[in-house]
C-alpha cells in the first residue's frame, strides 16, 4: 500500500485544532483526509461565553453538514470515516468554563464536550498551568477530575504544570493525555515535557499527542514535516507505539490579535510569552497537507501498523476507554 493509499484508508485524528472556524476550514479538513479532530471551543471564556461559542459552532456545523458531523462517541468517529466527513469533538483548553460548579462538567458533556484541559498556562480553581509556580491539584480540582471520570470527559494536561499534571494522572481513574506537546529532550521550553513526564503518563495508561507548533520544535520556524516526524519518533521511543498520536495545534486562519489574546493571562492581563513568527512546518503548513505527514512517517521507516496507530487508531482506543462507548 502506498502512503497515499494508506492515508486514504486510515483513521486520521488530530488531537488539537484551534483554527478559525469557517466552512473553508472544514473544506481543508476534507482535503487533508481528516477523520476527526478535537476542536477548541473554550480557552479564557467562562460558562456563558463558552455556551455561546458552542451555539455558534453548532450552527456552523449544521450549515456544513455535507463536510462535518458531531462526535459524541468513538462509534461516531467510525461513522465519520464511512460518510466521508470530518467528525468534530468539542474540547476546552481550560477548565475555567466550569467556574466553581461541579455540575457544569456534566452539562458540557451533554453539549458534546469530550476533552478538557485542566489549566491554560496559569492558575485556575483546578490547578496550575506551566507558566507559573505550581501549587498542584486543588481539593476542588480533585472533585472536577472525579466528575470528569464519571461522565466521560478526558483530562488534558498539555499546558498544565508538572506538579498538577502528576497529581491529575495519579487521581484519575481513566486515561489522561497530553493532547498536544513536544519533548524538552529536543528543545527546552516551559510548554515541552521532559522524558520523565512522558514516561510517567505512559506508565499510568495515559496518552501523548505530539504537536508541530514551531516555537516548540528544535528547528523552530525553519522546521519541516521531517522535523515533526523526528519529534514523533523521539516521543514514541519513550511512551511506546500504543500511547502516541497527533495533536498538531493548527491555528490557521487566525490573525495577530488572536495570538495576543492567547498569550496574555485571562486573555487581557499580564503577558505570559511571545511566540514570535507563527508558521507551520514546511510540508504541513495547512490541514489540507495532512497526507504529507503519513508519507513522511513512512519515509522515516515506520511500519504500516505504526503509522495507522499514530495517525488515529490510538486516539480512537483511548477515547473509547474514557468515554465508555
C-alpha positions as CSV (number, residue, x, y, z in Angstrom):
1,X,0.0,0.0,0.0
2,X,1.4,3.4,-1.0
3,X,1.5,6.3,1.5
4,X,-1.3,8.0,-0.4
5,X,-3.5,4.8,-0.2
6,X,-2.6,4.3,3.4
7,X,-3.7,7.8,4.3
8,X,-6.9,7.4,2.4
9,X,-7.7,4.1,4.2
10,X,-6.6,5.1,7.7
11,X,-8.5,6.7,10.5
12,X,-6.8,10.1,10.8
13,X,-7.3,12.1,14.0
14,X,-5.9,15.5,15.1
15,X,-5.9,15.8,18.8
16,X,-5.9,19.6,18.9
17,X,-7.1,22.1,16.3
18,X,-7.6,25.8,17.4
19,X,-8.0,27.2,13.8
20,X,-10.5,29.8,12.8
21,X,-13.9,28.2,12.4
22,X,-15.5,28.6,9.0
23,X,-16.5,26.5,6.0
24,X,-13.1,27.0,4.4
25,X,-11.5,25.2,7.4
26,X,-13.9,22.2,7.0
27,X,-13.1,22.0,3.3
28,X,-9.4,21.9,4.1
29,X,-10.1,19.2,6.7
30,X,-11.7,17.1,3.9
31,X,-8.7,17.8,1.6
32,X,-6.4,16.6,4.3
33,X,-8.4,13.4,4.8
34,X,-9.1,14.2,8.5
35,X,-11.5,11.7,10.1
36,X,-11.9,13.6,13.3
37,X,-10.4,16.5,15.3
38,X,-10.5,17.9,18.9
39,X,-11.6,21.5,18.2
40,X,-11.2,24.1,20.9
41,X,-14.4,25.9,21.9
42,X,-13.1,27.5,25.2
43,X,-9.8,29.0,26.4
44,X,-10.3,32.0,28.7
45,X,-14.1,32.1,28.4
46,X,-16.4,31.5,31.4
47,X,-19.5,29.4,31.3
48,X,-21.8,31.7,29.4
49,X,-19.3,32.7,26.8
50,X,-18.4,29.1,26.2
51,X,-22.0,28.1,25.8
52,X,-22.3,31.0,23.2
53,X,-19.2,29.6,21.4
54,X,-20.9,26.1,21.3
55,X,-24.1,27.6,19.9
56,X,-22.2,29.3,17.1
57,X,-20.2,26.2,16.4
58,X,-23.4,24.0,16.3
59,X,-24.9,26.4,13.7
60,X,-21.8,26.4,11.6
61,X,-21.6,22.6,11.6
62,X,-25.3,22.4,10.7
63,X,-24.6,24.7,7.7
64,X,-21.7,22.5,6.6
65,X,-23.3,19.1,7.4
66,X,-22.1,17.8,4.0
67,X,-18.5,18.2,5.3
68,X,-18.6,17.6,9.1
69,X,-20.5,15.8,11.8
70,X,-20.5,16.0,15.6
71,X,-18.7,13.3,17.6
72,X,-20.1,12.2,20.9
73,X,-18.8,8.6,20.9
74,X,-16.0,6.6,19.4
75,X,-18.5,5.0,17.1
76,X,-19.2,8.5,15.7
77,X,-15.6,8.6,14.5
78,X,-16.1,5.4,12.6
79,X,-19.3,6.8,11.1
80,X,-17.4,10.0,10.0
81,X,-14.9,7.8,8.1
82,X,-17.7,5.8,6.5
83,X,-19.6,9.0,5.5
84,X,-16.5,10.8,4.1
85,X,-16.9,13.6,6.7
86,X,-14.7,15.0,9.4
87,X,-16.0,14.4,13.0
88,X,-15.8,17.3,15.3
89,X,-15.0,16.7,19.0
90,X,-15.6,19.8,21.2
91,X,-12.7,20.5,23.6
92,X,-11.6,23.0,26.1
93,X,-8.1,24.3,26.7
94,X,-9.0,25.5,30.2
95,X,-11.4,24.2,32.9
96,X,-12.2,27.9,33.6
97,X,-15.6,27.4,31.9
98,X,-16.7,25.1,34.8
99,X,-16.3,28.1,37.1
100,X,-17.0,26.9,40.6
101,X,-19.7,24.4,39.7
102,X,-19.0,20.7,39.5
103,X,-22.4,20.2,37.9
104,X,-21.3,22.2,34.8
105,X,-19.0,19.3,33.9
106,X,-22.0,17.1,33.0
107,X,-23.8,20.0,31.3
108,X,-20.9,20.5,28.9
109,X,-20.6,16.7,28.4
110,X,-24.2,16.8,27.2
111,X,-23.4,19.7,24.9
112,X,-20.7,17.5,23.2
113,X,-17.5,18.3,25.1
114,X,-15.3,15.3,25.2
115,X,-11.8,16.6,26.2
116,X,-11.0,19.3,28.7
117,X,-7.5,20.7,29.5
118,X,-7.3,21.3,33.2
119,X,-5.5,24.7,33.0
120,X,-4.2,27.0,30.3
121,X,-0.7,28.2,31.2
122,X,-1.7,29.8,34.5
123,X,-3.6,29.0,37.7
124,X,-7.3,28.4,37.9
125,X,-9.6,26.8,40.5
126,X,-8.5,23.4,39.5
127,X,-4.7,23.7,39.5
128,X,-1.8,25.5,37.9
129,X,-0.5,25.9,34.3
130,X,3.0,25.6,33.0
131,X,3.9,29.3,33.2
132,X,3.8,29.9,36.9
133,X,4.7,28.4,40.3
134,X,2.7,25.1,40.5
135,X,0.7,24.6,43.7
136,X,-0.7,21.2,42.4
137,X,-4.2,19.9,42.0
138,X,-6.6,21.7,44.4
139,X,-9.2,20.0,46.5
140,X,-11.9,21.3,44.1
141,X,-9.7,20.0,41.3
142,X,-9.8,16.5,42.7
143,X,-13.6,16.8,42.6
144,X,-13.6,18.0,39.0
145,X,-11.3,15.1,37.9
146,X,-13.7,12.6,39.6
147,X,-16.7,14.2,37.9
148,X,-14.9,14.2,34.5
149,X,-14.1,10.5,35.1
150,X,-17.8,9.8,36.0
151,X,-19.4,11.5,33.0
152,X,-16.6,10.6,30.5
153,X,-14.6,13.7,29.7
154,X,-10.9,13.2,29.1
155,X,-8.4,15.2,31.2
156,X,-5.8,17.0,29.1
157,X,-2.6,18.3,30.6
158,X,-0.7,19.9,27.7
159,X,-0.5,23.4,29.1
160,X,-0.5,22.2,32.8
161,X,2.3,22.4,35.3
162,X,4.3,19.3,36.2
163,X,3.0,19.0,39.8
164,X,-0.6,19.5,38.9
165,X,-0.2,17.1,35.9
166,X,1.4,14.4,38.2
167,X,-1.5,14.7,40.7
168,X,-4.2,14.6,37.9
169,X,-2.5,11.4,36.5
170,X,-2.5,9.9,40.0
171,X,-6.1,10.9,40.8
172,X,-7.7,9.9,37.5
173,X,-9.3,6.5,37.2
174,X,-9.5,7.0,33.4
175,X,-6.6,7.6,30.9
176,X,-5.5,11.2,30.7
177,X,-3.5,12.9,27.9
178,X,-1.1,15.5,26.8
179,X,-3.2,16.2,23.6
180,X,-0.5,18.4,22.1
181,X,3.0,18.6,23.4
182,X,6.7,18.2,22.4
183,X,9.7,16.7,24.2
184,X,12.0,19.0,26.1
185,X,14.7,16.4,25.2
186,X,14.8,18.0,21.8
187,X,14.1,21.6,22.9
188,X,13.9,23.1,26.4
189,X,10.7,25.1,26.7
190,X,8.2,25.6,29.5
191,X,5.5,24.0,27.3
192,X,7.5,20.9,26.4
193,X,7.5,17.8,28.5
194,X,10.6,16.0,30.0
195,X,11.4,12.4,29.3
196,X,10.4,11.6,32.9
197,X,7.0,13.3,32.4
198,X,6.4,11.5,29.2
199,X,7.3,8.1,30.7
200,X,5.1,8.8,33.8
201,X,1.9,9.5,31.9
202,X,2.5,6.4,29.6
203,X,3.3,4.2,32.6
204,X,-0.1,5.2,34.1
205,X,-2.0,4.3,31.0
206,X,-2.0,7.8,29.6
207,X,-1.6,9.1,26.1
208,X,0.6,11.7,24.3
209,X,-0.4,13.7,21.2
210,X,2.6,15.3,19.5
211,X,2.3,18.9,18.3
212,X,4.2,20.6,15.5
213,X,3.9,24.2,16.8
214,X,7.2,25.5,15.5
215,X,8.2,27.7,18.5
216,X,8.5,24.5,20.5
217,X,10.2,22.4,17.8
218,X,14.0,22.1,17.8
219,X,14.3,23.7,14.3
220,X,11.9,26.5,15.1
221,X,10.4,28.4,12.2
222,X,12.8,26.5,9.8
223,X,11.2,23.2,10.7
224,X,9.8,20.8,8.1
225,X,7.4,17.9,8.3
226,X,10.5,15.7,8.8
227,X,11.4,17.6,11.9
228,X,7.9,17.0,13.2
229,X,8.4,13.3,12.5
230,X,11.7,13.4,14.4
231,X,9.7,14.6,17.5
232,X,7.1,11.9,17.0
233,X,9.8,9.3,16.9
234,X,11.5,10.7,19.9
235,X,8.3,10.5,21.9
236,X,7.4,7.1,20.7
237,X,10.7,5.7,21.8
238,X,9.7,6.8,25.4
239,X,6.0,6.1,25.5
240,X,5.7,3.2,23.1
241,X,3.7,2.8,19.8
242,X,0.4,2.4,21.5
243,X,0.4,5.6,23.6
244,X,1.1,8.1,20.9
245,X,-0.9,10.2,18.4
246,X,-1.1,13.5,16.6
247,X,-2.1,16.9,18.1
248,X,-1.0,19.5,15.6
249,X,-2.2,22.7,17.3
250,X,-3.3,24.1,14.0
251,X,-4.1,27.8,14.3
252,X,-4.7,28.5,10.6
253,X,-6.9,31.5,9.7
254,X,-6.2,33.5,12.9
255,X,-4.6,36.9,13.0
256,X,-2.1,38.5,15.4
257,X,-4.9,39.7,17.7
258,X,-5.8,36.1,18.4
259,X,-2.3,35.3,19.5
260,X,-2.2,38.4,21.7
261,X,-5.4,37.1,23.4
262,X,-3.9,33.6,23.9
263,X,-0.5,34.9,25.3
264,X,-2.0,37.2,28.0
265,X,-3.3,35.7,31.2
266,X,-7.1,35.6,31.1
267,X,-6.8,36.9,27.6
268,X,-6.0,40.5,28.6
269,X,-3.8,40.7,31.7
270,X,0.0,40.1,32.0
271,X,1.9,38.8,29.1
272,X,2.9,35.2,29.5
273,X,5.1,34.6,26.4
274,X,5.9,35.8,22.9
275,X,5.7,33.2,20.2
276,X,7.4,35.3,17.6
277,X,6.8,34.3,14.0
278,X,3.9,31.8,13.6
279,X,4.4,29.4,10.7
280,X,3.8,25.7,10.5
281,X,6.5,23.2,9.3
282,X,7.2,23.2,5.6
283,X,5.2,20.3,4.1
284,X,2.3,20.6,6.5
285,X,1.5,24.3,6.5
286,X,-2.2,23.6,6.3
287,X,-4.6,20.9,7.4
288,X,-5.1,20.1,3.7
289,X,-1.5,18.9,3.6
290,X,-2.1,16.1,6.2
291,X,-1.3,13.3,3.7
292,X,2.3,14.6,3.7
293,X,2.6,13.5,7.3
294,X,1.7,9.9,6.5
295,X,4.2,10.0,3.7
296,X,6.9,11.4,6.0
297,X,6.3,8.8,8.7
298,X,6.5,6.0,6.0
299,X,9.7,7.6,4.6
300,X,11.2,7.6,8.1
301,X,10.7,3.8,8.3
302,X,7.6,3.5,10.4
303,X,5.6,0.3,9.6
304,X,2.1,0.5,8.2
305,X,0.8,-0.7,11.6
306,X,2.7,2.0,13.4
307,X,1.5,4.7,11.0
308,X,-2.1,3.7,11.5
309,X,-1.8,3.8,15.2
310,X,0.0,7.2,15.3
311,X,-2.4,8.8,12.8
312,X,-5.6,7.8,14.6
313,X,-6.1,4.3,15.8
314,X,-4.6,5.0,19.2
315,X,-6.7,8.1,19.7
316,X,-9.9,6.0,19.0
317,X,-8.9,3.4,21.5
318,X,-8.1,5.8,24.4
319,X,-11.2,8.0,23.7
320,X,-13.3,4.8,23.9
321,X,-11.7,4.0,27.2
322,X,-12.6,7.4,28.6
323,X,-16.0,7.9,27.0
324,X,-17.1,4.4,27.7
325,X,-18.7,3.9,24.2
